[in-house]
């Protein structure tokens, strides 16, 4: 019997990579990088063998998809922000057996999901950036799930998350981490003024809204948060429409989840958006009927 050993909402802002490089922004995201290192340390301590990333940079227009290749290797430049992430080498191992298990379980639960093993699909930077800081030694296998879902229902994403967790616990021999890789508010700075917003949120309203949400997480107000998630995702320009968050909370119990989030990297604004690293304690799933 397998285990969901760790669950987290994580940042993947490209300025993490920029923070490594010599120049005016060197060190600007060290706190977030340190947060990634801490989450990875916990994964190692818990015996995690595979990290499943719900990636809000993998855009899909139909169905749900898993990048299920056995091996990933390349040099990545972001087509969205090529001045932030350029020529970044990566190499990780996949877990095709687990990826297929997850896809089959989600499909059986009524959320049709395809696992692509024989594929030339590359990893997106919602997976690549955190793996750079969490998995440089290739300790963990990697499975990436599409979470920029343009025509999908958040409830389906929640069902997918729950089905994937149940599949791990019933049919996988190992320990897994689930990461929702995406921001809170996600209104990028307007072109022409981006430099002014490197360390700012786009608006005071969005930043205050984000802080309110983080407070809800810390108070374990999950019934209230899941009820407001569709509107929050819309009005705060949620990254990937916040399907990553729906997947993660589905895996934890959705509105019946009852644990406070632990903030590993405090909320910070970046290029107009709101970011955080937060661990969500994993507890036994409650029956959906009771």
C-alpha positions as CSV (number, residue, x, y, z in Angstrom):
1,X,0.0,0.0,0.0
2,X,1.4,3.4,-1.0
3,X,1.2,6.7,0.7
4,X,0.8,10.4,-0.1
5,X,3.6,11.5,2.1
6,X,3.7,15.3,1.5
7,X,1.4,17.9,-0.2
8,X,2.4,21.5,-1.0
9,X,1.5,24.6,-2.9
10,X,4.7,25.9,-4.4
11,X,6.1,28.8,-6.4
12,X,7.8,28.4,-9.8
13,X,8.4,32.1,-10.6
14,X,11.2,32.4,-13.3
15,X,12.9,35.0,-11.1
16,X,14.1,32.1,-9.0
17,X,16.5,31.2,-11.8
18,X,17.3,34.9,-12.4
19,X,18.1,35.0,-8.7
20,X,21.1,32.6,-9.3
21,X,22.7,34.8,-11.9
22,X,25.1,37.6,-11.5
23,X,23.3,40.9,-12.0
24,X,20.9,43.3,-10.3
25,X,18.5,40.6,-9.2
26,X,21.0,38.2,-7.8
27,X,19.7,36.7,-4.6
28,X,16.2,38.2,-4.9
29,X,14.4,34.9,-4.5
30,X,16.7,33.2,-2.1
31,X,13.9,32.8,0.4
32,X,11.8,30.9,-2.1
33,X,14.8,28.7,-3.1
34,X,15.4,28.0,0.5
35,X,11.8,27.0,0.8
36,X,12.2,24.5,-2.1
37,X,15.2,23.1,-0.4
38,X,13.3,22.6,2.9
39,X,10.4,20.9,1.1
40,X,12.8,18.6,-0.7
41,X,14.5,17.8,2.6
42,X,11.2,16.8,4.1
43,X,10.5,14.6,1.1
44,X,13.8,12.8,1.5
45,X,13.1,12.3,5.3
46,X,9.7,10.9,4.5
47,X,11.1,8.4,1.9
48,X,9.4,10.0,-1.1
49,X,10.3,8.3,-4.4
50,X,8.2,10.3,-6.9
51,X,7.0,13.9,-7.1
52,X,3.8,14.5,-9.0
53,X,3.6,18.1,-10.1
54,X,0.3,19.8,-11.1
55,X,1.8,22.2,-13.5
56,X,-0.1,25.4,-14.4
57,X,2.4,26.1,-17.2
58,X,1.2,23.1,-19.2
59,X,-1.8,24.4,-21.2
60,X,-4.3,22.0,-22.5
61,X,-7.6,22.7,-24.4
62,X,-9.2,19.3,-24.0
63,X,-9.0,16.5,-21.5
64,X,-6.5,15.9,-18.7
65,X,-2.9,14.8,-19.5
66,X,0.1,13.3,-17.8
67,X,3.7,13.6,-19.2
68,X,4.6,10.1,-18.5
69,X,8.0,9.7,-20.2
70,X,10.6,7.5,-18.6
71,X,13.3,10.2,-18.8
72,X,13.5,13.9,-19.3
73,X,16.6,15.7,-20.5
74,X,17.3,18.9,-22.3
75,X,18.1,22.6,-22.3
76,X,15.2,24.9,-21.6
77,X,14.5,28.5,-22.6
78,X,11.1,29.9,-21.7
79,X,9.2,31.1,-24.8
80,X,7.1,33.3,-22.4
81,X,10.0,35.0,-20.6
82,X,13.2,34.2,-22.5
83,X,15.1,37.0,-20.7
84,X,14.4,35.3,-17.4
85,X,15.0,31.6,-18.1
86,X,17.4,30.8,-20.9
87,X,19.6,27.8,-21.6
88,X,18.7,26.0,-18.4
89,X,19.9,22.4,-18.5
90,X,17.8,19.7,-16.8
91,X,17.7,15.9,-16.4
92,X,15.2,13.8,-14.4
93,X,13.8,10.3,-14.4
94,X,10.1,9.6,-14.9
95,X,7.8,7.0,-13.4
96,X,5.7,5.6,-16.2
97,X,4.1,2.9,-14.1
98,X,2.8,5.4,-11.6
99,X,1.7,7.9,-14.3
100,X,-0.4,5.2,-16.0
101,X,-1.9,4.2,-12.7
102,X,-2.9,7.8,-12.0
103,X,-4.4,8.3,-15.4
104,X,-6.4,5.1,-15.2
105,X,-7.7,6.0,-11.7
106,X,-8.8,9.5,-12.7
107,X,-10.5,8.1,-15.8
108,X,-12.3,5.4,-13.8
109,X,-13.5,8.2,-11.5
110,X,-15.1,9.9,-14.5
111,X,-12.3,12.4,-15.4
112,X,-10.8,11.2,-18.6
113,X,-7.1,11.4,-18.4
114,X,-4.4,10.3,-20.8
115,X,-0.8,9.3,-19.8
116,X,1.7,9.9,-22.6
117,X,4.7,7.6,-22.2
118,X,5.9,7.3,-25.9
119,X,6.1,11.1,-26.4
120,X,8.4,14.0,-27.3
121,X,6.5,16.2,-24.9
122,X,8.9,18.4,-22.9
123,X,8.5,19.4,-19.3
124,X,7.1,22.9,-18.7
125,X,8.7,25.4,-16.3
126,X,6.1,24.9,-13.7
127,X,7.8,21.6,-13.2
128,X,11.4,22.4,-14.2
129,X,11.9,25.4,-12.0
130,X,11.0,23.7,-8.7
131,X,12.8,20.5,-9.7
132,X,16.0,22.5,-10.2
133,X,16.1,23.3,-6.5
134,X,14.4,20.2,-5.1
135,X,15.8,17.4,-7.3
136,X,19.2,18.4,-8.7
137,X,20.6,14.9,-7.6
138,X,17.7,13.1,-9.4
139,X,16.7,11.5,-6.1
140,X,13.0,11.8,-7.0
141,X,11.3,10.5,-10.1
142,X,9.0,13.1,-11.7
143,X,5.5,12.9,-13.1
144,X,3.9,16.1,-14.5
145,X,0.2,16.7,-14.8
146,X,-1.4,19.4,-17.0
147,X,-3.0,22.0,-14.8
148,X,-3.5,25.0,-17.1
149,X,-6.9,23.8,-18.0
150,X,-8.7,26.3,-20.2
151,X,-12.2,24.7,-20.6
152,X,-12.4,22.5,-17.5
153,X,-14.4,22.5,-14.3
154,X,-12.6,22.9,-11.0
155,X,-14.8,20.1,-9.5
156,X,-13.4,17.7,-12.1
157,X,-9.9,18.7,-11.2
158,X,-10.7,18.1,-7.5
159,X,-12.1,14.6,-8.4
160,X,-8.9,13.9,-10.4
161,X,-6.8,14.8,-7.3
162,X,-8.8,12.6,-5.0
163,X,-8.7,9.7,-7.5
164,X,-5.0,10.0,-7.9
165,X,-4.4,9.9,-4.1
166,X,-6.7,6.9,-3.8
167,X,-4.7,5.1,-6.5
168,X,-1.5,5.8,-4.7
169,X,-2.8,4.5,-1.5
170,X,-4.5,1.4,-2.9
171,X,-2.3,0.3,-5.8
172,X,1.2,1.9,-5.6
173,X,4.1,0.5,-3.6
174,X,5.9,3.6,-2.6
175,X,5.6,7.1,-1.3
176,X,4.6,10.1,-3.3
177,X,4.5,13.9,-3.0
178,X,1.8,16.0,-4.7
179,X,2.8,19.6,-5.6
180,X,0.4,22.3,-6.9
181,X,2.8,24.5,-8.9
182,X,1.3,27.9,-9.4
183,X,0.7,31.3,-7.9
184,X,-2.1,32.9,-5.9
185,X,-3.2,36.1,-7.8
186,X,-1.6,36.1,-11.2
187,X,-2.1,39.5,-12.9
188,X,1.3,40.1,-14.6
189,X,2.6,43.6,-14.6
190,X,1.7,45.7,-17.7
191,X,4.2,45.7,-20.5
192,X,6.5,48.7,-20.2
193,X,6.4,48.9,-16.4
194,X,7.5,45.3,-15.6
195,X,10.7,46.4,-14.0
196,X,8.8,48.5,-11.5
197,X,6.9,45.4,-10.4
198,X,9.7,43.0,-9.9
199,X,8.9,42.8,-6.2
200,X,5.4,44.1,-6.2
201,X,1.9,42.8,-6.7
202,X,-0.1,44.4,-9.5
203,X,-2.6,46.0,-7.2
204,X,-3.2,46.5,-3.5
205,X,-6.6,44.8,-3.8
206,X,-5.1,41.6,-5.2
207,X,-2.4,41.6,-2.6
208,X,-4.9,42.1,0.2
209,X,-7.1,39.3,-1.3
210,X,-4.1,37.0,-1.4
211,X,-3.3,37.7,2.3
212,X,-6.9,37.0,3.2
213,X,-6.7,33.6,1.4
214,X,-3.4,32.7,3.1
215,X,-5.1,33.5,6.4
216,X,-8.0,31.2,5.5
217,X,-5.5,28.4,4.8
218,X,-3.7,29.0,8.1
219,X,-7.0,28.8,9.9
220,X,-8.1,25.7,8.0
221,X,-11.2,27.4,6.6
222,X,-11.4,24.9,3.7
223,X,-15.1,24.8,3.3
224,X,-15.2,28.6,2.9
225,X,-12.2,28.6,0.6
226,X,-13.4,25.9,-1.7
227,X,-16.7,27.6,-2.0
228,X,-15.0,30.9,-3.1
229,X,-12.3,29.3,-5.2
230,X,-14.1,29.6,-8.6
231,X,-14.7,33.3,-8.1
232,X,-11.2,33.9,-6.5
233,X,-9.6,32.2,-9.5
234,X,-11.5,34.4,-11.9
235,X,-11.2,37.8,-10.2
236,X,-7.6,37.3,-9.0
237,X,-6.5,36.0,-12.4
238,X,-5.5,32.7,-10.9
239,X,-2.7,31.0,-12.7
240,X,-4.0,28.1,-14.8
241,X,-7.4,29.1,-13.4
242,X,-6.1,27.5,-10.2
243,X,-6.7,24.0,-11.3
244,X,-3.5,23.0,-9.6
245,X,-5.0,24.1,-6.3
246,X,-8.2,22.2,-7.0
247,X,-6.3,19.1,-7.7
248,X,-4.3,19.4,-4.5
249,X,-7.3,20.1,-2.3
250,X,-9.2,17.2,-4.0
251,X,-6.4,14.9,-2.9
252,X,-6.6,16.2,0.6
253,X,-10.4,16.0,1.1
254,X,-11.6,19.2,-0.6
255,X,-14.1,21.0,1.7
256,X,-13.7,18.3,4.4
257,X,-10.0,18.9,4.8
258,X,-9.4,20.2,8.3
259,X,-5.7,21.0,8.7
260,X,-4.0,24.4,8.7
261,X,-1.4,25.1,6.1
262,X,2.2,25.5,7.2
263,X,3.9,28.5,5.5
264,X,7.4,27.5,4.5
265,X,8.2,30.6,2.4
266,X,6.0,33.6,3.4
267,X,3.9,35.2,0.8
268,X,5.8,37.5,-1.6
269,X,4.9,39.5,-4.7
270,X,6.8,38.9,-8.0
271,X,6.3,40.6,-11.3
272,X,2.7,41.6,-10.3
273,X,1.8,38.1,-9.0
274,X,1.4,36.6,-5.5
275,X,3.6,33.7,-4.5
276,X,4.1,31.2,-1.6
277,X,5.5,27.9,-0.6
278,X,3.1,26.2,1.8
279,X,2.9,22.6,3.1
280,X,-0.5,21.1,3.7
281,X,-0.4,18.3,6.3
282,X,-1.7,15.0,4.9
283,X,-4.4,13.2,6.9
284,X,-6.6,10.2,6.1
285,X,-9.3,10.9,3.6
286,X,-12.8,11.1,4.9
287,X,-15.6,9.1,3.2
288,X,-17.5,11.2,0.7
289,X,-20.8,9.7,1.8
290,X,-20.5,10.2,5.6
